Amino acid sequence: MTDVRRPGRLQPGDRVAVVAPAGPLKAERLEAGTKYLVEWGLEVEVMPSALARHEQLTYLAGGDEARAADFQKAWLDPGFAAVFCGRGGYGVQRMLPLLDLDELAAVEKVFVGFSDITALHEGLNARGLVTIHGPMAAAVEQLGDETGRDRLRALLFEPETVTDLLAPNGARTVIPGTAEGRLLGGNLALLAASLGTPTFARPSGIVVLEDITEDGYRVDRLLTQLLRAGWFEEVTGIVIGDFSDSDDQGLVADVMHERLEPLGVPMVESAAIGHEDTNLAVPLGLPVRLDATAGTLTPLMSPLS
C-alpha cells in the first residue's frame, strides 16, 4: 500500500488560496462563503482565474491553461498552507493533462473540494496524499450549514477531535460487519469517467460514493461500468452518501442495493456526504475503520498531522 502522507493542520493566520479548477464562481457567493474562512483566522487569496469565465464554453472558469496554471501556482507556493476549490461543476478532467500530479503530490498541502474535484482527489490519493472531501469556498449552501461548517473547521484545525466521520447524522446499515482500509472515492460519475485514463486509480479500501442529478437508470449504468471494469475488486467496505435531485430516491436506493449488495462487503447508506445542505467533510486517503453494524466510520490516525 502507498505510504499515507498527511498535510499539517491549519493554524489561525495561515494563508490559503481559492482556485476554480472547474466551473466559474459568482463573486457574491464566493464572498459569502469565504467569510467563514476569514472568521476562522485564515488569510484568503483568490487566484486570478477563479472569477474568470471561458468566452465560448461558459461552464468553465476560464481556459484550461489558466485554470491549471493557477492551481499549480497555488499548490507549489510555500506561502499557502491550503488550497480550497471554489466550486465544482465541470472542467477538472480537461486540465489534468496539464498538471504533473507526481510533482504536486510531493508537496504535503491541505486540499478541500468535492463533486467534480473528485478527479483531483483520485490522483493525489493514489500518490499517498490525504485530502479533504468537503464543502467548497463558494458553496454557501454547505458552508452556511452549521453542522457541515463545524465539521470542516474541526477537521482542518483540530482533526483529532473528529472520532466518527459519519456523526452526528449517522448512517443506515445495508450489510453489517466491519472493514478497514484507506477511505477513497467521491463522485460516482467522475470515478466512472476516469476509467481508461492516465489518472485512473483502482481503489483498495473503503469507498464513499455520492452524486447529484443522476436518475436511477444512470446510477445503474455508472455502477455497472465500474463493476465490469473490476473497480470494486479490492474494495473492503462501502459508504453511500447523498444522491441528490434524482428522479426517484427510492429507485436509486434500490439500484445501489441490487448492484452492490452482491459484493458482500460491509455497507452503509444515507451518510451526510455530498450535495445536500449538510455535507460532512471526510479525509480521503486516510486509513479508517467502517463498522457497518453500528453505522460508524472511525479514523485510524489523525486526518492531519
TORLUM-723940 format. One line per field, with one value per residue (C-alpha): residue in three letters; residue number from 1; x, y, z. Coordinates in nm, 2 decimals, padded with zeros to 4 digits. Layout:
TORLUM-723940
r ALA,... $
k NUM,... $
px X,... $
py Y,... $
pz Z,... $
//
This chain:
TORLUM-723940
r MET,THR,ASP,VAL,ARG,ARG,PRO,GLY,ARG,LEU,GLN,PRO,GLY,ASP,ARG,VAL,ALA,VAL,VAL,ALA,PRO,ALA,GLY,PRO,LEU,LYS,ALA,GLU,ARG,LEU,GLU,ALA,GLY,THR,LYS,TYR,LEU,VAL,GLU,TRP,GLY,LEU,GLU,VAL,GLU,VAL,MET,PRO,SER,ALA,LEU,ALA,ARG,HIS,GLU,GLN,LEU,THR,TYR,LEU,ALA,GLY,GLY,ASP,GLU,ALA,ARG,ALA,ALA,ASP,PHE,GLN,LYS,ALA,TRP,LEU,ASP,PRO,GLY,PHE,ALA,ALA,VAL,PHE,CYS,GLY,ARG,GLY,GLY,TYR,GLY,VAL,GLN,ARG,MET,LEU,PRO,LEU,LEU,ASP,LEU,ASP,GLU,LEU,ALA,ALA,VAL,GLU,LYS,VAL,PHE,VAL,GLY,PHE,SER,ASP,ILE,THR,ALA,LEU,HIS,GLU,GLY,LEU,ASN,ALA,ARG,GLY,LEU,VAL,THR,ILE,HIS,GLY,PRO,MET,ALA,ALA,ALA,VAL,GLU,GLN,LEU,GLY,ASP,GLU,THR,GLY,ARG,ASP,ARG,LEU,ARG,ALA,LEU,LEU,PHE,GLU,PRO,GLU,THR,VAL,THR,ASP,LEU,LEU,ALA,PRO,ASN,GLY,ALA,ARG,THR,VAL,ILE,PRO,GLY,THR,ALA,GLU,GLY,ARG,LEU,LEU,GLY,GLY,ASN,LEU,ALA,LEU,LEU,ALA,ALA,SER,LEU,GLY,THR,PRO,THR,PHE,ALA,ARG,PRO,SER,GLY,ILE,VAL,VAL,LEU,GLU,ASP,ILE,THR,GLU,ASP,GLY,TYR,ARG,VAL,ASP,ARG,LEU,LEU,THR,GLN,LEU,LEU,ARG,ALA,GLY,TRP,PHE,GLU,GLU,VAL,THR,GLY,ILE,VAL,ILE,GLY,ASP,PHE,SER,ASP,SER,ASP,ASP,GLN,GLY,LEU,VAL,ALA,ASP,VAL,MET,HIS,GLU,ARG,LEU,GLU,PRO,LEU,GLY,VAL,PRO,MET,VAL,GLU,SER,ALA,ALA,ILE,GLY,HIS,GLU,ASP,THR,ASN,LEU,ALA,VAL,PRO,LEU,GLY,LEU,PRO,VAL,ARG,LEU,ASP,ALA,THR,ALA,GLY,THR,LEU,THR,PRO,LEU,MET,SER,PRO,LEU,SER $
k 1,2,3,4,5,6,7,8,9,10,11,12,13,14,15,16,17,18,19,20,21,22,23,24,25,26,27,28,29,30,31,32,33,34,35,36,37,38,39,40,41,42,43,44,45,46,47,48,49,50,51,52,53,54,55,56,57,58,59,60,61,62,63,64,65,66,67,68,69,70,71,72,73,74,75,76,77,78,79,80,81,82,83,84,85,86,87,88,89,90,91,92,93,94,95,96,97,98,99,100,101,102,103,104,105,106,107,108,109,110,111,112,113,114,115,116,117,118,119,120,121,122,123,124,125,126,127,128,129,130,131,132,133,134,135,136,137,138,139,140,141,142,143,144,145,146,147,148,149,150,151,152,153,154,155,156,157,158,159,160,161,162,163,164,165,166,167,168,169,170,171,172,173,174,175,176,177,178,179,180,181,182,183,184,185,186,187,188,189,190,191,192,193,194,195,196,197,198,199,200,201,202,203,204,205,206,207,208,209,210,211,212,213,214,215,216,217,218,219,220,221,222,223,224,225,226,227,228,229,230,231,232,233,234,235,236,237,238,239,240,241,242,243,244,245,246,247,248,249,250,251,252,253,254,255,256,257,258,259,260,261,262,263,264,265,266,267,268,269,270,271,272,273,274,275,276,277,278,279,280,281,282,283,284,285,286,287,288,289,290,291,292,293,294,295,296,297,298,299,300,301,302,303,304,305 $
px 00.00,00.12,00.25,00.00,00.11,-00.08,-00.06,-00.02,-00.33,-00.42,-00.35,-00.50,-00.30,-00.23,-00.27,-00.49,-00.56,-00.90,-00.90,-01.16,-01.04,-01.38,-01.68,-01.69,-01.76,-02.01,-01.83,-02.12,-02.13,-01.75,-01.76,-02.04,-01.86,-01.50,-01.62,-01.62,-01.26,-01.18,-01.37,-01.15,-00.85,-00.73,-00.59,-00.77,-00.63,-00.84,-00.63,-00.68,-00.87,-01.12,-01.36,-01.30,-01.53,-01.44,-01.57,-01.72,-01.76,-01.93,-01.95,-01.57,-01.39,-01.15,-00.93,-00.78,-00.42,-00.52,-00.70,-00.42,-00.15,-00.34,-00.38,-00.02,00.10,-00.12,-00.01,00.36,00.37,00.50,00.32,-00.01,-00.10,-00.41,-00.58,-00.96,-01.17,-01.43,-01.69,-01.73,-01.93,-01.73,-01.38,-01.11,-01.06,-00.98,-00.69,-00.54,-00.31,-00.16,-00.07,00.22,00.05,00.37,00.52,00.20,00.16,00.52,00.40,00.20,-00.07,-00.43,-00.67,-01.05,-01.33,-01.58,-01.80,-01.61,-01.30,-01.30,-01.08,-00.80,-00.87,-00.83,-00.48,-00.35,-00.49,-00.33,00.01,-00.05,-00.17,-00.46,-00.71,-01.04,-01.37,-01.60,-01.77,-01.61,-01.53,-01.82,-02.07,-02.29,-02.55,-02.28,-02.06,-02.37,-02.49,-02.38,-02.32,-02.12,-01.93,-01.84,-01.71,-01.49,-01.34,-01.28,-01.11,-00.89,-00.79,-00.85,-00.85,-00.80,-01.15,-01.32,-01.37,-01.67,-01.68,-02.05,-02.16,-02.38,-02.62,-02.52,-02.59,-02.81,-02.68,-02.72,-02.47,-02.34,-01.98,-01.66,-01.38,-01.06,-00.87,-00.80,-01.11,-01.13,-01.38,-01.61,-01.84,-01.97,-01.99,-01.63,-01.50,-01.66,-01.53,-01.17,-01.17,-00.92,-00.74,-00.39,-00.52,-00.73,-00.66,-00.84,-00.93,-00.81,-01.00,-01.33,-01.51,-01.76,-01.99,-02.21,-02.37,-02.63,-02.89,-02.83,-03.15,-03.20,-03.10,-02.80,-02.68,-02.73,-02.52,-02.24,-02.22,-02.24,-01.95,-01.73,-01.83,-01.75,-01.41,-01.32,-01.32,-01.46,-01.22,-01.01,-01.29,-01.34,-01.64,-01.88,-02.03,-02.32,-02.37,-02.63,-02.77,-02.94,-03.20,-03.26,-03.60,-03.68,-03.48,-03.63,-03.53,-03.18,-03.16,-03.29,-03.03,-02.75,-02.86,-02.92,-02.58,-02.36,-02.50,-02.37,-02.02,-02.08,-01.87,-01.99,-02.20,-02.40,-02.62,-02.77,-02.43,-02.45,-02.18,-02.25,-02.47,-02.72,-02.72,-02.53,-02.21,-01.98,-01.61,-01.42,-01.04,-00.98,-00.67,-00.68,-00.69,-01.03,-01.25,-01.61,-01.84,-02.14,-02.34,-02.31,-02.31,-01.97,-01.66,-01.35,-01.02,-00.73,-00.50,-00.54,-00.65,-00.40,-00.06 $
py 00.00,00.35,00.53,00.77,01.13,01.38,01.75,01.97,02.11,02.47,02.74,03.09,03.33,03.08,03.19,02.99,03.00,02.97,02.82,02.73,02.42,02.35,02.59,02.97,03.14,03.41,03.69,03.73,03.36,03.35,03.64,03.48,03.15,03.28,03.49,03.17,03.11,03.46,03.42,03.12,03.34,03.24,03.49,03.42,03.49,03.43,03.32,03.53,03.28,03.19,03.47,03.43,03.27,03.10,03.31,03.02,02.74,02.94,02.64,02.67,02.92,03.05,02.84,02.51,02.65,02.94,02.72,02.47,02.74,02.90,02.56,02.47,02.81,02.80,02.44,02.49,02.83,02.75,03.06,02.89,02.63,02.51,02.52,02.55,02.48,02.75,02.52,02.21,02.20,02.05,02.10,01.93,01.65,01.90,02.04,01.71,01.66,02.00,01.91,01.70,01.50,01.35,01.69,01.82,01.51,01.55,01.87,01.80,02.06,02.07,02.04,02.09,02.02,01.77,01.67,01.74,01.78,01.40,01.39,01.56,01.37,01.04,01.13,01.28,01.00,00.74,00.90,00.87,01.22,01.27,01.53,01.67,01.58,01.86,02.20,02.44,02.81,02.94,02.68,02.89,02.61,02.39,02.64,02.81,02.49,02.48,02.10,02.09,02.41,02.28,01.95,02.12,02.36,02.07,01.86,02.15,02.29,02.01,01.69,01.46,01.57,01.40,01.05,00.94,01.07,00.98,01.16,01.34,01.23,00.87,00.61,00.31,-00.05,-00.22,-00.51,-00.55,-00.61,-00.43,-00.34,-00.14,00.04,00.38,00.59,00.67,00.76,01.06,01.15,00.84,01.00,01.13,00.80,00.62,00.88,00.82,00.46,00.41,00.74,00.80,00.92,00.61,00.45,00.13,00.18,-00.05,00.01,00.17,00.38,00.66,00.73,01.04,01.23,01.47,01.48,01.12,00.93,00.56,00.42,00.64,00.53,00.18,00.25,00.41,00.13,-00.13,00.03,00.03,-00.33,-00.45,-00.27,-00.45,-00.12,-00.29,-00.58,-00.45,-00.26,-00.37,-00.16,00.10,00.42,00.55,00.92,01.15,01.11,01.44,01.56,01.22,01.13,00.88,00.84,00.50,00.38,00.50,00.32,00.00,00.03,00.08,-00.23,-00.45,-00.36,-00.35,-00.60,-00.90,-00.78,-00.89,-00.62,-00.41,-00.12,00.17,00.43,00.77,00.92,01.30,01.33,01.50,01.78,01.83,02.12,01.91,01.79,01.63,01.67,01.35,01.28,01.08,00.87,00.81,00.47,00.42,00.15,00.11,-00.06,-00.10,-00.27,00.04,00.29,00.45,00.54,00.59,00.74,00.51,00.81,01.19,01.31,01.59,01.60 $
pz 00.00,-00.08,00.23,00.39,00.39,00.59,00.55,00.86,01.02,00.97,01.22,01.26,01.05,00.77,00.41,00.19,-00.19,-00.36,-00.71,-00.96,-01.15,-01.29,-01.32,-01.28,-00.95,-00.87,-00.67,-00.42,-00.34,-00.30,-00.07,00.14,00.16,00.23,00.52,00.73,00.64,00.74,01.07,01.14,01.12,00.77,00.52,00.19,-00.15,-00.46,-00.77,-01.08,-01.30,-01.02,-01.12,-01.49,-01.75,-02.07,-02.37,-02.56,-02.31,-02.04,-01.80,-01.75,-01.53,-01.79,-02.02,-01.93,-01.93,-01.70,-01.45,-01.45,-01.41,-01.11,-00.95,-00.99,-00.87,-00.56,-00.48,-00.52,-00.34,00.01,00.14,00.11,00.37,00.19,-00.15,-00.14,-00.45,-00.51,-00.66,-00.87,-01.19,-01.48,-01.61,-01.39,-01.63,-01.91,-01.72,-01.57,-01.88,-01.80,-01.44,-01.31,-01.03,-00.91,-00.86,-00.69,-00.46,-00.34,-00.16,00.16,00.15,00.27,-00.03,00.00,-00.25,-00.38,-00.67,-01.00,-00.77,-00.73,-01.04,-00.84,-00.52,-00.71,-00.84,-00.52,-00.30,-00.54,-00.46,-00.08,00.00,00.23,00.10,00.23,00.05,00.18,00.13,-00.10,-00.07,-00.27,-00.16,00.06,00.09,00.26,00.44,00.57,00.73,01.09,01.11,00.79,00.87,01.22,01.08,00.82,01.08,01.32,01.05,00.94,01.28,01.54,01.34,01.64,01.77,01.48,01.61,01.39,01.03,01.00,01.32,01.41,01.13,01.13,00.86,00.80,00.78,00.45,00.50,00.86,00.95,00.99,00.75,00.75,00.47,00.32,00.26,-00.12,-00.38,-00.42,-00.70,-00.88,-01.23,-01.21,-01.08,-01.38,-01.62,-01.51,-01.63,-01.90,-01.85,-01.73,-01.39,-01.32,-00.98,-00.87,-00.51,-00.23,00.09,00.18,-00.08,-00.04,-00.33,-00.39,-00.68,-00.80,-01.08,-01.17,-01.22,-01.14,-01.47,-01.49,-01.15,-01.27,-01.58,-01.38,-01.12,-01.39,-01.58,-01.26,-01.18,-01.53,-01.51,-01.19,-01.00,-00.68,-00.67,-00.38,-00.20,00.16,00.25,00.10,00.23,00.03,00.06,-00.08,-00.43,-00.46,-00.71,-00.87,-01.03,-00.76,-00.44,-00.37,-00.72,-00.67,-00.34,-00.50,-00.78,-00.52,-00.33,-00.64,-00.79,-00.48,-00.22,-00.42,-00.34,00.02,00.18,00.49,00.36,00.49,00.32,00.39,00.50,00.50,00.24,-00.09,-00.23,00.05,00.29,00.55,00.38,00.63,00.53,00.53,00.48,00.16,00.15,00.53,00.69,00.86,01.02,00.90,01.14,00.92,01.20,01.43,01.14,01.23,01.04,01.26,01.16,01.25,01.28,01.30,00.95,00.95,01.13 $
//
